[in-house]
């Protein structure tokens, strides 16, 4: 799993299209092995990002939960604290 891909479900405010696209881009980069594709592969790379983003958005809109929405700022603070404990920064 890519460490840069973050959980996008059940947040308040809800996930944005830009966040979904960024996660899709990270996923396609990981499985293709390309950070930036060559000109020959650029069209299929972008098409894959578009398809993964669309599937991800549909999934996020279809999911349902009874759990309360997570607060973005609180989750970011928790992640920062974990990183500080892990890396000593």
PDB file as gemmi writes it, atoms N, CA and C in Angstrom:
CRYST1    1.000    1.000    1.000  90.00  90.00  90.00 P 1                      
ATOM      1  N   UNK A   1       0.854  -1.190   0.000  1.00  0.00           N  
ATOM      2  CA  UNK A   1       0.000   0.000   0.000  1.00  0.00           C  
ATOM      3  C   UNK A   1       0.880   1.226   0.000  1.00  0.00           C  
ATOM      4  N   UNK A   2       0.516   2.201  -0.777  1.00  0.00           N  
ATOM      5  CA  UNK A   2       1.262   3.455  -0.805  1.00  0.00           C  
ATOM      6  C   UNK A   2       1.037   4.212   0.497  1.00  0.00           C  
ATOM      7  N   UNK A   3       2.102   4.630   1.108  1.00  0.00           N  
ATOM      8  CA  UNK A   3       1.955   5.387   2.344  1.00  0.00           C  
ATOM      9  C   UNK A   3       1.363   6.766   2.081  1.00  0.00           C  
ATOM     10  N   UNK A   4       1.479   7.256   0.849  1.00  0.00           N  
ATOM     11  CA  UNK A   4       0.964   8.586   0.528  1.00  0.00           C  
ATOM     12  C   UNK A   4      -0.534   8.594   0.270  1.00  0.00           C  
ATOM     13  N   UNK A   5      -1.136   7.442   0.111  1.00  0.00           N  
ATOM     14  CA  UNK A   5      -2.573   7.380  -0.107  1.00  0.00           C  
ATOM     15  C   UNK A   5      -3.245   7.374   1.257  1.00  0.00           C  
ATOM     16  N   UNK A   6      -4.056   8.364   1.506  1.00  0.00           N  
ATOM     17  CA  UNK A   6      -4.716   8.529   2.798  1.00  0.00           C  
ATOM     18  C   UNK A   6      -6.155   8.032   2.725  1.00  0.00           C  
ATOM     19  N   UNK A   7      -6.685   7.659   3.875  1.00  0.00           N  
ATOM     20  CA  UNK A   7      -8.096   7.299   3.961  1.00  0.00           C  
ATOM     21  C   UNK A   7      -8.935   8.518   3.613  1.00  0.00           C  
ATOM     22  N   UNK A   8      -9.925   8.338   2.756  1.00  0.00           N  
ATOM     23  CA  UNK A   8     -10.745   9.461   2.293  1.00  0.00           C  
ATOM     24  C   UNK A   8     -12.198   9.366   2.738  1.00  0.00           C  
ATOM     25  N   UNK A   9     -12.574   8.260   3.329  1.00  0.00           N  
ATOM     26  CA  UNK A   9     -13.973   8.045   3.689  1.00  0.00           C  
ATOM     27  C   UNK A   9     -14.283   8.553   5.090  1.00  0.00           C  
ATOM     28  N   UNK A  10     -15.474   9.094   5.239  1.00  0.00           N  
ATOM     29  CA  UNK A  10     -16.064   9.479   6.516  1.00  0.00           C  
ATOM     30  C   UNK A  10     -15.357  10.667   7.170  1.00  0.00           C  
ATOM     31  N   UNK A  11     -15.133  11.699   6.390  1.00  0.00           N  
ATOM     32  CA  UNK A  11     -14.554  12.926   6.917  1.00  0.00           C  
ATOM     33  C   UNK A  11     -15.543  14.069   6.804  1.00  0.00           C  
ATOM     34  N   UNK A  12     -15.410  15.008   7.693  1.00  0.00           N  
ATOM     35  CA  UNK A  12     -16.198  16.236   7.631  1.00  0.00           C  
ATOM     36  C   UNK A  12     -15.231  17.395   7.610  1.00  0.00           C  
ATOM     37  N   UNK A  13     -15.163  18.188   6.561  1.00  0.00           N  
ATOM     38  CA  UNK A  13     -15.975  18.146   5.345  1.00  0.00           C  
ATOM     39  C   UNK A  13     -15.616  16.949   4.464  1.00  0.00           C  
ATOM     40  N   UNK A  14     -16.542  16.565   3.589  1.00  0.00           N  
ATOM     41  CA  UNK A  14     -16.324  15.396   2.739  1.00  0.00           C  
ATOM     42  C   UNK A  14     -15.114  15.560   1.818  1.00  0.00           C  
ATOM     43  N   UNK A  15     -14.680  14.439   1.292  1.00  0.00           N  
ATOM     44  CA  UNK A  15     -13.543  14.404   0.386  1.00  0.00           C  
ATOM     45  C   UNK A  15     -13.824  15.260  -0.856  1.00  0.00           C  
ATOM     46  N   UNK A  16     -12.765  15.858  -1.391  1.00  0.00           N  
ATOM     47  CA  UNK A  16     -12.897  16.660  -2.614  1.00  0.00           C  
ATOM     48  C   UNK A  16     -12.455  15.832  -3.817  1.00  0.00           C  
ATOM     49  N   UNK A  17     -12.848  16.278  -4.993  1.00  0.00           N  
ATOM     50  CA  UNK A  17     -12.413  15.606  -6.217  1.00  0.00           C  
ATOM     51  C   UNK A  17     -10.896  15.648  -6.358  1.00  0.00           C  
ATOM     52  N   UNK A  18     -10.267  16.739  -5.922  1.00  0.00           N  
ATOM     53  CA  UNK A  18      -8.803  16.853  -5.999  1.00  0.00           C  
ATOM     54  C   UNK A  18      -8.120  15.810  -5.116  1.00  0.00           C  
ATOM     55  N   UNK A  19      -8.683  15.553  -3.939  1.00  0.00           N  
ATOM     56  CA  UNK A  19      -8.107  14.544  -3.049  1.00  0.00           C  
ATOM     57  C   UNK A  19      -8.247  13.142  -3.640  1.00  0.00           C  
ATOM     58  N   UNK A  20      -9.378  12.868  -4.246  1.00  0.00           N  
ATOM     59  CA  UNK A  20      -9.593  11.564  -4.885  1.00  0.00           C  
ATOM     60  C   UNK A  20      -8.626  11.406  -6.042  1.00  0.00           C  
ATOM     61  N   UNK A  21      -8.465  12.439  -6.844  1.00  0.00           N  
ATOM     62  CA  UNK A  21      -7.547  12.376  -7.989  1.00  0.00           C  
ATOM     63  C   UNK A  21      -6.100  12.198  -7.536  1.00  0.00           C  
ATOM     64  N   UNK A  22      -5.709  12.882  -6.462  1.00  0.00           N  
ATOM     65  CA  UNK A  22      -4.339  12.744  -5.952  1.00  0.00           C  
ATOM     66  C   UNK A  22      -4.075  11.307  -5.487  1.00  0.00           C  
ATOM     67  N   UNK A  23      -5.062  10.700  -4.834  1.00  0.00           N  
ATOM     68  CA  UNK A  23      -4.911   9.311  -4.397  1.00  0.00           C  
ATOM     69  C   UNK A  23      -4.833   8.379  -5.611  1.00  0.00           C  
ATOM     70  N   UNK A  24      -5.644   8.641  -6.617  1.00  0.00           N  
ATOM     71  CA  UNK A  24      -5.621   7.826  -7.835  1.00  0.00           C  
ATOM     72  C   UNK A  24      -4.271   7.948  -8.531  1.00  0.00           C  
ATOM     73  N   UNK A  25      -3.741   9.147  -8.585  1.00  0.00           N  
ATOM     74  CA  UNK A  25      -2.432   9.375  -9.204  1.00  0.00           C  
ATOM     75  C   UNK A  25      -1.354   8.587  -8.457  1.00  0.00           C  
ATOM     76  N   UNK A  26      -1.363   8.628  -7.129  1.00  0.00           N  
ATOM     77  CA  UNK A  26      -0.388   7.872  -6.342  1.00  0.00           C  
ATOM     78  C   UNK A  26      -0.513   6.369  -6.603  1.00  0.00           C  
ATOM     79  N   UNK A  27      -1.737   5.892  -6.685  1.00  0.00           N  
ATOM     80  CA  UNK A  27      -1.964   4.470  -6.934  1.00  0.00           C  
ATOM     81  C   UNK A  27      -1.417   4.063  -8.302  1.00  0.00           C  
ATOM     82  N   UNK A  28      -1.732   4.834  -9.332  1.00  0.00           N  
ATOM     83  CA  UNK A  28      -1.272   4.503 -10.687  1.00  0.00           C  
ATOM     84  C   UNK A  28       0.251   4.610 -10.768  1.00  0.00           C  
ATOM     85  N   UNK A  29       0.831   5.605 -10.106  1.00  0.00           N  
ATOM     86  CA  UNK A  29       2.298   5.704 -10.069  1.00  0.00           C  
ATOM     87  C   UNK A  29       2.905   4.463  -9.446  1.00  0.00           C  
ATOM     88  N   UNK A  30       2.311   4.003  -8.357  1.00  0.00           N  
ATOM     89  CA  UNK A  30       2.852   2.843  -7.638  1.00  0.00           C  
ATOM     90  C   UNK A  30       2.789   1.589  -8.492  1.00  0.00           C  
ATOM     91  N   UNK A  31       1.631   1.310  -9.075  1.00  0.00           N  
ATOM     92  CA  UNK A  31       1.515   0.049  -9.804  1.00  0.00           C  
ATOM     93  C   UNK A  31       2.215   0.081 -11.165  1.00  0.00           C  
ATOM     94  N   UNK A  32       2.372   1.280 -11.744  1.00  0.00           N  
ATOM     95  CA  UNK A  32       3.049   1.361 -13.046  1.00  0.00           C  
ATOM     96  C   UNK A  32       4.563   1.459 -12.901  1.00  0.00           C  
ATOM     97  N   UNK A  33       5.007   1.964 -11.750  1.00  0.00           N  
ATOM     98  CA  UNK A  33       6.444   2.174 -11.568  1.00  0.00           C  
ATOM     99  C   UNK A  33       6.938   3.476 -12.149  1.00  0.00           C  
ATOM    100  N   UNK A  34       6.027   4.294 -12.668  1.00  0.00           N  
ATOM    101  CA  UNK A  34       6.400   5.580 -13.258  1.00  0.00           C  
ATOM    102  C   UNK A  34       5.995   6.722 -12.340  1.00  0.00           C  
ATOM    103  N   UNK A  35       6.932   7.608 -12.055  1.00  0.00           N  
ATOM    104  CA  UNK A  35       6.566   8.835 -11.366  1.00  0.00           C  
ATOM    105  C   UNK A  35       5.999   9.814 -12.384  1.00  0.00           C  
ATOM    106  N   UNK A  36       6.637   9.845 -13.535  1.00  0.00           N  
ATOM    107  CA  UNK A  36       6.164  10.652 -14.668  1.00  0.00           C  
ATOM    108  C   UNK A  36       6.340   9.777 -15.907  1.00  0.00           C  
ATOM    109  N   UNK A  37       5.254   9.443 -16.590  1.00  0.00           N  
ATOM    110  CA  UNK A  37       5.370   8.535 -17.736  1.00  0.00           C  
ATOM    111  C   UNK A  37       6.027   9.212 -18.933  1.00  0.00           C  
ATOM    112  N   UNK A  38       6.566   8.379 -19.815  1.00  0.00           N  
ATOM    113  CA  UNK A  38       7.125   8.891 -21.058  1.00  0.00           C  
ATOM    114  C   UNK A  38       6.001   9.419 -21.941  1.00  0.00           C  
ATOM    115  N   UNK A  39       6.353  10.154 -22.971  1.00  0.00           N  
ATOM    116  CA  UNK A  39       5.348  10.678 -23.911  1.00  0.00           C  
ATOM    117  C   UNK A  39       4.535   9.542 -24.519  1.00  0.00           C  
ATOM    118  N   UNK A  40       5.203   8.415 -24.777  1.00  0.00           N  
ATOM    119  CA  UNK A  40       4.517   7.272 -25.385  1.00  0.00           C  
ATOM    120  C   UNK A  40       3.451   6.694 -24.452  1.00  0.00           C  
ATOM    121  N   UNK A  41       3.663   6.800 -23.144  1.00  0.00           N  
ATOM    122  CA  UNK A  41       2.732   6.209 -22.174  1.00  0.00           C  
ATOM    123  C   UNK A  41       1.840   7.236 -21.485  1.00  0.00           C  
ATOM    124  N   UNK A  42       2.006   8.499 -21.796  1.00  0.00           N  
ATOM    125  CA  UNK A  42       1.283   9.551 -21.084  1.00  0.00           C  
ATOM    126  C   UNK A  42      -0.240   9.427 -21.202  1.00  0.00           C  
ATOM    127  N   UNK A  43      -0.733   9.142 -22.389  1.00  0.00           N  
ATOM    128  CA  UNK A  43      -2.188   9.063 -22.598  1.00  0.00           C  
ATOM    129  C   UNK A  43      -2.803   7.915 -21.803  1.00  0.00           C  
ATOM    130  N   UNK A  44      -2.197   6.740 -21.840  1.00  0.00           N  
ATOM    131  CA  UNK A  44      -2.753   5.606 -21.109  1.00  0.00           C  
ATOM    132  C   UNK A  44      -2.592   5.794 -19.601  1.00  0.00           C  
ATOM    133  N   UNK A  45      -1.516   6.452 -19.190  1.00  0.00           N  
ATOM    134  CA  UNK A  45      -1.294   6.745 -17.777  1.00  0.00           C  
ATOM    135  C   UNK A  45      -2.396   7.666 -17.258  1.00  0.00           C  
ATOM    136  N   UNK A  46      -2.682   8.734 -17.984  1.00  0.00           N  
ATOM    137  CA  UNK A  46      -3.732   9.680 -17.575  1.00  0.00           C  
ATOM    138  C   UNK A  46      -5.116   9.036 -17.626  1.00  0.00           C  
ATOM    139  N   UNK A  47      -5.333   8.181 -18.611  1.00  0.00           N  
ATOM    140  CA  UNK A  47      -6.618   7.464 -18.694  1.00  0.00           C  
ATOM    141  C   UNK A  47      -6.791   6.550 -17.472  1.00  0.00           C  
ATOM    142  N   UNK A  48      -5.710   5.914 -17.055  1.00  0.00           N  
ATOM    143  CA  UNK A  48      -5.775   5.053 -15.868  1.00  0.00           C  
ATOM    144  C   UNK A  48      -6.070   5.883 -14.620  1.00  0.00           C  
ATOM    145  N   UNK A  49      -5.441   7.035 -14.490  1.00  0.00           N  
ATOM    146  CA  UNK A  49      -5.700   7.912 -13.342  1.00  0.00           C  
ATOM    147  C   UNK A  49      -7.169   8.323 -13.339  1.00  0.00           C  
ATOM    148  N   UNK A  50      -7.694   8.695 -14.492  1.00  0.00           N  
ATOM    149  CA  UNK A  50      -9.104   9.102 -14.592  1.00  0.00           C  
ATOM    150  C   UNK A  50     -10.044   7.966 -14.182  1.00  0.00           C  
ATOM    151  N   UNK A  51      -9.759   6.750 -14.658  1.00  0.00           N  
ATOM    152  CA  UNK A  51     -10.614   5.608 -14.343  1.00  0.00           C  
ATOM    153  C   UNK A  51     -10.556   5.256 -12.859  1.00  0.00           C  
ATOM    154  N   UNK A  52      -9.355   5.252 -12.285  1.00  0.00           N  
ATOM    155  CA  UNK A  52      -9.217   4.934 -10.861  1.00  0.00           C  
ATOM    156  C   UNK A  52      -9.911   6.008 -10.013  1.00  0.00           C  
ATOM    157  N   UNK A  53      -9.769   7.269 -10.401  1.00  0.00           N  
ATOM    158  CA  UNK A  53     -10.436   8.358  -9.668  1.00  0.00           C  
ATOM    159  C   UNK A  53     -11.953   8.205  -9.738  1.00  0.00           C  
ATOM    160  N   UNK A  54     -12.471   7.886 -10.907  1.00  0.00           N  
ATOM    161  CA  UNK A  54     -13.924   7.719 -11.058  1.00  0.00           C  
ATOM    162  C   UNK A  54     -14.438   6.545 -10.221  1.00  0.00           C  
ATOM    163  N   UNK A  55     -13.734   5.425 -10.259  1.00  0.00           N  
ATOM    164  CA  UNK A  55     -14.129   4.261  -9.449  1.00  0.00           C  
ATOM    165  C   UNK A  55     -14.056   4.582  -7.963  1.00  0.00           C  
ATOM    166  N   UNK A  56     -13.012   5.282  -7.569  1.00  0.00           N  
ATOM    167  CA  UNK A  56     -12.851   5.641  -6.160  1.00  0.00           C  
ATOM    168  C   UNK A  56     -13.961   6.565  -5.694  1.00  0.00           C  
ATOM    169  N   UNK A  57     -14.314   7.530  -6.516  1.00  0.00           N  
ATOM    170  CA  UNK A  57     -15.386   8.469  -6.155  1.00  0.00           C  
ATOM    171  C   UNK A  57     -16.716   7.722  -6.008  1.00  0.00           C  
ATOM    172  N   UNK A  58     -17.005   6.814  -6.945  1.00  0.00           N  
ATOM    173  CA  UNK A  58     -18.230   6.017  -6.845  1.00  0.00           C  
ATOM    174  C   UNK A  58     -18.239   5.183  -5.571  1.00  0.00           C  
ATOM    175  N   UNK A  59     -17.110   4.592  -5.255  1.00  0.00           N  
ATOM    176  CA  UNK A  59     -17.011   3.795  -4.033  1.00  0.00           C  
ATOM    177  C   UNK A  59     -17.284   4.656  -2.804  1.00  0.00           C  
ATOM    178  N   UNK A  60     -16.630   5.799  -2.715  1.00  0.00           N  
ATOM    179  CA  UNK A  60     -16.796   6.668  -1.554  1.00  0.00           C  
ATOM    180  C   UNK A  60     -18.234   7.156  -1.407  1.00  0.00           C  
ATOM    181  N   UNK A  61     -18.903   7.417  -2.519  1.00  0.00           N  
ATOM    182  CA  UNK A  61     -20.292   7.861  -2.467  1.00  0.00           C  
ATOM    183  C   UNK A  61     -21.250   6.722  -2.097  1.00  0.00           C  
ATOM    184  N   UNK A  62     -20.832   5.483  -2.353  1.00  0.00           N  
ATOM    185  CA  UNK A  62     -21.685   4.328  -2.079  1.00  0.00           C  
ATOM    186  C   UNK A  62     -21.552   3.801  -0.660  1.00  0.00           C  
ATOM    187  N   UNK A  63     -20.433   4.060  -0.017  1.00  0.00           N  
ATOM    188  CA  UNK A  63     -20.205   3.529   1.326  1.00  0.00           C  
ATOM    189  C   UNK A  63     -21.123   4.187   2.340  1.00  0.00           C  
ATOM    190  N   UNK A  64     -21.451   3.424   3.369  1.00  0.00           N  
ATOM    191  CA  UNK A  64     -22.317   3.922   4.435  1.00  0.00           C  
ATOM    192  C   UNK A  64     -21.725   3.497   5.769  1.00  0.00           C  
ATOM    193  N   UNK A  65     -21.875   4.343   6.773  1.00  0.00           N  
ATOM    194  CA  UNK A  65     -21.370   4.017   8.100  1.00  0.00           C  
ATOM    195  C   UNK A  65     -22.237   4.681   9.165  1.00  0.00           C  
ATOM    196  N   UNK A  66     -22.241   4.083  10.342  1.00  0.00           N  
ATOM    197  CA  UNK A  66     -22.925   4.672  11.485  1.00  0.00           C  
ATOM    198  C   UNK A  66     -21.948   5.440  12.367  1.00  0.00           C  
ATOM    199  N   UNK A  67     -20.660   5.316  12.070  1.00  0.00           N  
ATOM    200  CA  UNK A  67     -19.634   5.988  12.867  1.00  0.00           C  
ATOM    201  C   UNK A  67     -19.692   7.499  12.619  1.00  0.00           C  
ATOM    202  N   UNK A  68     -19.367   8.275  13.638  1.00  0.00           N  
ATOM    203  CA  UNK A  68     -19.342   9.722  13.437  1.00  0.00           C  
ATOM    204  C   UNK A  68     -18.213  10.119  12.484  1.00  0.00           C  
ATOM    205  N   UNK A  69     -18.421  11.196  11.741  1.00  0.00           N  
ATOM    206  CA  UNK A  69     -17.403  11.680  10.809  1.00  0.00           C  
ATOM    207  C   UNK A  69     -16.150  12.100  11.560  1.00  0.00           C  
ATOM    208  N   UNK A  70     -14.997  11.851  10.926  1.00  0.00           N  
ATOM    209  CA  UNK A  70     -13.721  12.240  11.512  1.00  0.00           C  
ATOM    210  C   UNK A  70     -13.429  13.693  11.147  1.00  0.00           C  
ATOM    211  N   UNK A  71     -12.746  14.370  12.042  1.00  0.00           N  
ATOM    212  CA  UNK A  71     -12.352  15.753  11.816  1.00  0.00           C  
ATOM    213  C   UNK A  71     -10.968  15.765  11.179  1.00  0.00           C  
ATOM    214  N   UNK A  72     -10.831  16.475  10.072  1.00  0.00           N  
ATOM    215  CA  UNK A  72      -9.560  16.500   9.346  1.00  0.00           C  
ATOM    216  C   UNK A  72      -8.409  17.039  10.186  1.00  0.00           C  
ATOM    217  N   UNK A  73      -8.664  18.111  10.926  1.00  0.00           N  
ATOM    218  CA  UNK A  73      -7.598  18.727  11.721  1.00  0.00           C  
ATOM    219  C   UNK A  73      -7.134  17.791  12.836  1.00  0.00           C  
ATOM    220  N   UNK A  74      -8.082  17.121  13.475  1.00  0.00           N  
ATOM    221  CA  UNK A  74      -7.727  16.176  14.541  1.00  0.00           C  
ATOM    222  C   UNK A  74      -6.923  15.005  13.990  1.00  0.00           C  
ATOM    223  N   UNK A  75      -7.331  14.484  12.842  1.00  0.00           N  
ATOM    224  CA  UNK A  75      -6.606  13.371  12.226  1.00  0.00           C  
ATOM    225  C   UNK A  75      -5.214  13.798  11.788  1.00  0.00           C  
ATOM    226  N   UNK A  76      -5.082  15.010  11.272  1.00  0.00           N  
ATOM    227  CA  UNK A  76      -3.766  15.518  10.874  1.00  0.00           C  
ATOM    228  C   UNK A  76      -2.859  15.675  12.091  1.00  0.00           C  
ATOM    229  N   UNK A  77      -3.411  16.147  13.201  1.00  0.00           N  
ATOM    230  CA  UNK A  77      -2.628  16.294  14.428  1.00  0.00           C  
ATOM    231  C   UNK A  77      -2.166  14.932  14.935  1.00  0.00           C  
ATOM    232  N   UNK A  78      -3.041  13.940  14.867  1.00  0.00           N  
ATOM    233  CA  UNK A  78      -2.668  12.581  15.290  1.00  0.00           C  
ATOM    234  C   UNK A  78      -1.544  12.036  14.415  1.00  0.00           C  
ATOM    235  N   UNK A  79      -1.656  12.246  13.111  1.00  0.00           N  
ATOM    236  CA  UNK A  79      -0.626  11.767  12.184  1.00  0.00           C  
ATOM    237  C   UNK A  79       0.706  12.457  12.452  1.00  0.00           C  
ATOM    238  N   UNK A  80       0.660  13.735  12.735  1.00  0.00           N  
ATOM    239  CA  UNK A  80       1.882  14.483  13.041  1.00  0.00           C  
ATOM    240  C   UNK A  80       2.526  13.957  14.311  1.00  0.00           C  
ATOM    241  N   UNK A  81       1.719  13.664  15.324  1.00  0.00           N  
ATOM    242  CA  UNK A  81       2.232  13.116  16.574  1.00  0.00           C  
ATOM    243  C   UNK A  81       2.851  11.733  16.357  1.00  0.00           C  
ATOM    244  N   UNK A  82       2.192  10.907  15.527  1.00  0.00           N  
ATOM    245  CA  UNK A  82       2.758   9.577  15.228  1.00  0.00           C  
ATOM    246  C   UNK A  82       4.086   9.710  14.515  1.00  0.00           C  
ATOM    247  N   UNK A  83       4.175  10.634  13.564  1.00  0.00           N  
ATOM    248  CA  UNK A  83       5.417  10.835  12.825  1.00  0.00           C  
ATOM    249  C   UNK A  83       6.527  11.323  13.758  1.00  0.00           C  
ATOM    250  N   UNK A  84       6.184  12.226  14.674  1.00  0.00           N  
ATOM    251  CA  UNK A  84       7.187  12.734  15.609  1.00  0.00           C  
ATOM    252  C   UNK A  84       7.703  11.611  16.509  1.00  0.00           C  
ATOM    253  N   UNK A  85       6.793  10.750  16.951  1.00  0.00           N  
ATOM    254  CA  UNK A  85       7.202   9.633  17.798  1.00  0.00           C  
ATOM    255  C   UNK A  85       8.042   8.620  16.999  1.00  0.00           C  
ATOM    256  N   UNK A  86       7.673   8.427  15.757  1.00  0.00           N  
ATOM    257  CA  UNK A  86       8.350   7.426  14.930  1.00  0.00           C  
ATOM    258  C   UNK A  86       9.724   7.902  14.457  1.00  0.00           C  
ATOM    259  N   UNK A  87       9.795   9.173  14.029  1.00  0.00           N  
ATOM    260  CA  UNK A  87      11.030   9.688  13.435  1.00  0.00           C  
ATOM    261  C   UNK A  87      11.807  10.602  14.353  1.00  0.00           C  
ATOM    262  N   UNK A  88      11.249  10.901  15.523  1.00  0.00           N  
ATOM    263  CA  UNK A  88      11.951  11.743  16.493  1.00  0.00           C  
ATOM    264  C   UNK A  88      12.139  13.182  16.064  1.00  0.00           C  
ATOM    265  N   UNK A  89      11.156  13.714  15.327  1.00  0.00           N  
ATOM    266  CA  UNK A  89      11.275  15.105  14.877  1.00  0.00           C  
ATOM    267  C   UNK A  89      10.363  16.002  15.669  1.00  0.00           C  
TER     268      UNK A  89                                                      
END                                                                             
